[in-house]
Amino acid sequence: MSLKERSVQTEKFLRQNDIHTEWQSDYLNPDLDRFYDLAFADILKTLQPRPTDKILDAGCGYCYHTVRLARGGSLITAVDFSEAALAVGRQTISRAGIADRVVLKQANITELPFEDCAFDFVVSWGVIMHIPEMEKALSELARVVKHGGVLVLCENNLHSLDVAIRERAIYGVKKLLGRNLSDIKDTPRGSESWRQSESGGLMVRKTNMTFLAKFLEEKGLHEFARTAGQFTEAYTNMPSRTLKRLVYALNMFYYKHVGRPALAMGNILYFRKN
């Protein structure tokens, strides 16, 4: 299946409610709020946005992170391909009382409906990893950042301990038990796992950060900072909330006191446009 065909399948998949409900349960539940609040506070501390600055939240989903970005006091445009996600996002924005500072728009990140250099800052958290046409999406994000502006990405790290140990162990156990395995392909972009279903398909990429930085450098954006995100996503495999909370605590400790992005599953990367 070509990248274009997989993009079509991804768009079909993301029109459904099921995947967004799954992500909310695994990655956006209240137990993770403390981590996300701290991570986005640090992002805002780095960006230092002014009230007149314009921020694009690219791939906003249910808009939980949009609310966190809005704490910086700037004007936010939040886009997502899925109308199902945006429907919930509108409720999130309304409850937060920031509807006067946030514009929601349905848009595909590979074809953004904005002029060149339209935003002072662009933030995309955990989105590019699901886009088959990665280079096309990155080119669009780079295009809409102003010269002197900053693009912030949070992506999974191909060379993290989580990938090297936990994911390989899970793959080995599934193979031993004869379970269905995802279609995994090693590419210059990273390790790409493809999940196919009747409702479409979804890619999950563990990104080669060297490839990512080099590609954006060629688009005129240079990396000036990189920090750790979450150390591991092992909580997605934990059978109880107590065990999940232990993993959340480990992630918080690593983020606050260790912070080495090379070992962490999540990497937060900052690129400034020349």
Salt bridges, closest charged atoms under 4 A:
GLU22 OE1 - ARG195 NH2 3.07
ASP31 OD2 - ARG241 NE 2.84
ASP31 OD1 - ARG245 NH2 3.28
ASP33 OD1 - ARG68 NH2 3.11
ASP37 OD1 - ARG68 NE 2.73
ASP37 OD1 - ARG71 NH1 3.07
ASP42 OD1 - LYS45 NZ 3.91
ASP53 OD1 - ARG50 NH2 2.99
GLU83 OE2 - ARG90 NH1 2.77
ASP116 OD1 - ARG143 NH1 2.82
ASP120 OD1 - LYS146 NZ 3.39
GLU135 OE2 - ARG189 NH1 3.32
GLU140 OE2 - ARG143 NE 2.79
ASP162 OD2 - ARG166 NH2 2.80
GLU167 OE2 - ARG166 NH2 3.72
GLU167 OE2 - LYS206 NZ 3.32
ASP183 OD2 - ARG6 NH2 2.77
GLU192 OE2 - ARG189 NE 2.77
GLU192 OE2 - ARG205 NE 2.81
GLU223 OE2 - ARG226 NE 2.74
